[in-house]
Amino acid sequence: MADRVRWGILGAGFIADYQFIPAVKASPRGEVVAVAARDADRAAAFAQRHAIPRSVAGYERLISDPDVEAVYVALPNSAHAEWTMAAAAAGKHVICEKPLARDAREAAVVVEACARAGVALAECFVYRYHPQTLRIGRWLREGAIGEVRTVHANFHFTMDAERRRRDIRMSAPLAGGALMDLGCYPISWLRFVFGEEPESAAARAVWDPEGGVDTQMVGMLSFSAGRAGTFDCSFDCDQDLSTTIVGTKGRIVVAQPYHPRGSGATVRLLRRGLPEEVHVDAKDEPAFLAAVEAFHATVRDGAPLRVPSRDGVDNMAAIDAVRASAAAGGALRPVSRP
């Protein structure tokens, strides 16, 4: 198709390899035309593996490419803001991996820079676009489980000692840690389910003495009317991504809230303790596909962003409060939105 959105990728890593590339290939409205990495050989190998026409060493060369009109930023967390703003200044639309920045103030600067440049910006919480999430949102709006009173969300997996020695997520200068890498998901999920911003946060963490990052975080976000959401994220625990939403008339249990895919992605709606409906998402589409398709509609058709760019700032504000509470040994901290 002549009107395909032409993508460039910053960062030849795992997430681009196994998530973003399959989604763009599955979309009739997009194509990847270039990839950049710090190392020329790594970029070339990535391009060859995925039949991408061009590979370059250095991110500046990619964002200055006139044939690239949208950029996927898949760099370490510490580089998200810098290169999102650089891409925006070059007139490129951006999907940036989560989290959008290192803190809420930096995220606000990023959003303003993209708005000033007139480019679309989406933070890569792809679950917000998935049919499973849309269905859950409809249940919540219709009052299927009454008023939501509490939510618990998990995201953890085990990172062994060998992997910790080389994984960028164990580096404080690169803005790593379980909260930034994993906890950003349940925090986003709690905000989505309650449909508002949290008022305060409390959290406790386990810290890695070498990398200076948290390897486990357990926290609570307080919302209006005495409602609360709890979460835990960890590099130390057996893998679990489940969540439970509890209301006054029932509950919703979700096996894969963040990257639902295949027959394992189930949603149970229970009332009076009995399952009334079991939804199995039998499709095995790439997890990023719905989000990529929505972004293509924004770039090509002028459709409004389904999730406003400002959402990335608000999510970072909650993360900031959680981080501040953990640093203070669990003391309650207000959520301040810039």
C-alpha positions in Angstrom: 0.0 0.0 0.0 1.3 3.4 -1.0 0.0 5.1 2.2 1.7 2.8 4.7 3.2 4.5 7.7 7.0 4.2 7.4 8.6 3.3 10.7 12.1 3.6 12.1 13.2 1.7 15.2 15.6 3.1 17.8 17.1 0.2 19.6 17.6 -3.3 18.2 16.5 -5.1 21.4 14.2 -7.9 22.5 11.0 -5.8 22.7 11.4 -4.5 19.1 12.3 -8.0 17.9 9.5 -10.0 19.4 6.7 -7.5 19.9 6.8 -4.4 17.7 8.1 -5.9 14.5 5.4 -8.7 14.4 2.7 -6.1 15.0 3.8 -3.8 12.1 4.2 -6.8 9.8 0.6 -7.9 10.7 -0.8 -4.4 9.9 -1.6 -3.5 6.3 -0.9 0.1 7.1 2.7 0.1 8.3 6.2 -1.0 7.4 9.6 -0.8 9.1 12.1 0.9 6.8 15.0 1.5 9.1 16.6 0.4 12.4 19.3 2.1 14.5 21.5 0.8 17.2 24.7 2.1 18.8 26.6 -0.8 17.2 26.5 -1.0 13.4 26.9 -4.8 13.3 24.0 -5.3 15.7 21.8 -3.0 13.7 22.7 -4.8 10.5 22.0 -8.2 11.9 18.6 -7.0 13.2 17.8 -5.5 9.8 18.8 -8.7 8.0 16.7 -10.9 10.4 13.6 -8.8 9.7 14.2 -7.8 6.0 14.4 -4.1 7.0 15.9 -2.1 4.1 18.2 0.1 6.1 20.3 -0.1 9.3 22.4 2.7 10.8 24.7 3.2 13.7 23.6 6.0 15.8 20.1 7.3 16.6 20.5 10.7 15.1 21.0 9.3 11.6 17.7 7.5 11.8 15.6 10.4 13.0 17.0 12.6 10.3 16.1 10.2 7.6 13.4 11.9 5.5 11.9 8.5 4.6 11.1 7.8 8.2 7.8 9.3 9.4 7.2 7.5 12.7 9.7 6.2 15.3 9.4 3.5 17.9 11.7 4.3 20.8 12.8 1.0 22.4 15.8 2.3 24.3 16.7 2.1 28.0 14.3 4.0 30.3 16.9 6.8 30.8 16.9 7.6 27.1 13.2 7.6 26.4 12.7 11.4 27.0 15.8 12.5 25.1 15.1 10.6 21.9 11.4 11.0 21.9 11.9 14.8 21.9 14.7 14.5 19.3 12.4 12.5 17.1 9.6 15.1 17.6 11.9 17.9 16.7 12.6 16.1 13.5 8.9 15.9 12.7 8.5 12.2 13.5 5.4 10.7 15.3 6.5 8.6 18.2 5.5 5.4 20.1 7.7 5.4 23.1 8.2 2.3 25.3 7.0 2.7 28.8 7.7 4.4 31.1 7.6 7.7 29.1 10.4 9.3 31.2 12.4 9.1 34.4 9.8 11.2 36.4 6.6 13.1 35.9 8.3 16.5 35.3 10.4 15.1 32.6 7.4 13.3 31.1 5.5 16.6 31.0 8.3 18.2 29.1 8.2 15.4 26.6 4.5 15.7 26.0 4.8 19.5 25.6 7.6 19.1 23.1 5.6 16.7 21.0 2.5 18.9 21.1 4.6 21.9 20.1 6.1 19.9 17.2 2.6 18.8 16.0 3.4 15.1 16.2 1.5 12.2 17.7 2.9 10.6 20.9 1.7 7.4 22.4 3.2 5.6 25.4 3.4 1.9 24.7 0.9 0.5 27.2 -0.6 -1.7 24.4 -3.2 -3.3 26.7 -5.3 -0.1 26.6 -6.1 -0.8 23.0 -6.8 -4.6 23.2 -10.4 -5.9 22.8 -10.1 -7.7 26.1 -9.5 -4.4 27.9 -12.3 -2.7 26.0 -14.6 -5.4 27.1 -13.6 -5.0 30.8 -14.0 -1.3 30.5 -17.6 -1.8 29.2 -18.4 -4.1 32.1 -17.1 -1.4 34.5 -19.1 1.4 32.9 -22.3 -0.7 32.9 -21.9 -1.5 36.6 -21.5 -5.3 36.0 -19.9 -5.7 39.4 -21.4 -2.7 41.1 -19.0 0.0 42.4 -15.3 -1.0 42.2 -13.9 -0.9 45.8 -10.5 -2.6 45.5 -8.2 -3.9 42.9 -5.0 -6.0 43.2 -2.6 -6.3 40.3 0.6 -8.3 39.9 3.6 -8.3 37.6 6.6 -10.4 38.5 9.1 -12.9 37.2 12.4 -14.4 38.4 15.6 -12.9 37.1 18.5 -15.2 37.9 21.9 -14.0 39.2 23.6 -14.4 35.8 21.0 -12.3 34.0 21.2 -9.6 36.7 24.9 -9.1 36.0 24.2 -8.0 32.4 20.6 -6.8 32.4 20.1 -3.0 31.9 17.1 -3.2 34.3 19.5 -3.6 37.2 21.1 -0.2 36.6 20.1 2.9 38.5 21.7 5.3 36.0 19.6 3.7 33.2 16.4 4.2 35.3 16.0 0.5 35.9 14.3 -1.4 38.7 11.2 -3.5 39.2 8.9 -0.5 39.6 10.0 1.2 36.4 10.1 -1.9 34.3 7.1 -3.9 35.7 5.3 -1.8 38.3 4.4 0.8 35.8 1.9 -1.7 34.3 -0.2 -2.4 37.5 -0.1 1.3 38.3 -1.5 2.1 34.9 -4.0 -0.7 35.3 -5.3 0.6 38.7 -5.7 4.1 37.2 -7.6 2.6 34.2 -9.9 0.5 36.4 -10.8 3.3 38.8 -11.1 5.8 36.0 -9.4 8.5 38.0 -6.0 9.6 39.4 -4.8 8.3 42.8 -4.6 10.7 45.7 -1.7 9.2 47.6 0.7 6.2 47.7 2.4 4.0 50.2 5.0 1.3 49.3 7.9 -0.8 50.6 10.8 -2.1 48.5 13.6 -4.6 48.4 16.8 -3.0 47.1 19.7 -4.5 45.2 22.9 -3.2 46.9 25.0 -3.4 43.7 22.7 -1.9 41.0 21.0 0.5 43.4 17.5 -0.4 42.1 14.5 -2.0 43.6 14.0 -5.7 42.8 10.6 -5.9 44.5 8.0 -3.3 45.2 4.7 -3.7 47.1 2.4 -0.7 47.2 -1.0 0.8 47.6 -2.7 3.7 45.7 -5.5 5.4 47.5 -8.4 6.8 45.4 -11.5 8.8 46.2 -14.3 7.6 48.5 -12.0 5.3 50.4 -11.2 3.1 47.5 -7.8 1.5 47.1 -5.7 -0.5 44.7 -2.7 -2.7 45.7 0.0 -4.0 43.5 3.3 -5.9 43.6 6.1 -6.2 41.1 9.3 -8.2 41.4 12.3 -9.7 39.8 12.4 -12.2 42.7 9.1 -14.0 42.4 7.6 -16.7 40.2 5.9 -15.2 37.1 2.4 -13.8 37.6 0.6 -11.1 35.7 -2.9 -11.6 37.1 -5.3 -9.0 38.5 -8.6 -9.1 40.4 -11.1 -6.3 40.4 -13.6 -6.4 43.3 -16.9 -4.5 43.3 -19.9 -4.3 45.5 -21.8 -6.9 43.4 -19.1 -9.1 42.0 -15.5 -9.3 40.7 -13.5 -9.7 37.5 -10.5 -12.0 37.4 -8.0 -11.4 34.5 -5.2 -13.9 33.7 -3.3 -11.7 31.3 -4.2 -8.0 31.7 -1.2 -6.4 30.1 -0.3 -8.6 27.0 -3.4 -10.7 26.4 -2.8 -13.3 23.7 -4.1 -16.7 22.8 -6.2 -19.2 24.7 -4.5 -18.3 28.0 -6.0 -14.8 28.0 -9.1 -15.4 30.0 -11.5 -13.0 31.8 -14.0 -14.3 34.4 -16.9 -12.2 35.5 -18.2 -13.6 38.8 -21.3 -12.5 40.7 -22.6 -14.1 43.9 -19.4 -16.2 43.8 -20.5 -18.0 40.6 -19.0 -17.5 37.1 -21.6 -16.0 34.8 -19.3 -15.6 31.8 -16.0 -16.8 30.7 -14.3 -15.0 27.9 -11.5 -16.6 26.1 -9.5 -14.5 23.6 -8.7 -17.3 21.1 -7.0 -15.0 18.7 -3.2 -15.3 18.5 -2.5 -11.9 17.1 0.6 -9.9 18.1 0.0 -8.2 21.4 1.0 -4.8 20.0 -1.3 -5.0 16.9 -4.3 -3.1 18.2 -2.2 -0.3 19.5 -0.2 0.0 16.3 -3.3 0.0 14.2 -4.8 2.7 16.3 -1.6 4.8 15.9 -1.7 4.3 12.1 -5.3 5.7 12.2 -4.0 8.8 14.0 -1.1 9.4 11.6 -3.0 8.6 8.4 -6.7 9.5 9.2 -6.3 12.2 11.9 -8.1 10.0 14.4 -7.7 11.3 18.0 -5.3 9.3 20.2 -7.4 6.7 22.1 -5.1 7.3 25.1 -4.0 10.9 25.4 -0.3 11.6 25.7 -0.9 13.2 29.0 -1.6 9.8 30.4 2.1 9.1 30.5 2.6 12.1 32.7 -0.1 11.0 35.1 1.3 7.5 35.3 4.7 8.8 36.1 3.2 11.0 38.9 1.9 7.9 40.6 5.2 6.1 40.1 7.0 9.1 41.6 4.8 9.0 44.7 5.3 5.2 45.1 9.1 5.6 44.7 9.1 8.4 47.3 7.1 6.4 49.8 9.4 3.4 49.4 12.5 5.6 49.9 10.9 6.8 53.1 10.2 3.3 54.4 6.6 3.2 53.5 5.4 6.6 54.6 2.3 7.9 52.9 3.1 10.3 50.0 0.7 12.5 48.0 0.5 12.1 44.2 1.5 15.4 42.7 0.7 15.9 39.0 2.8 18.5 37.2 
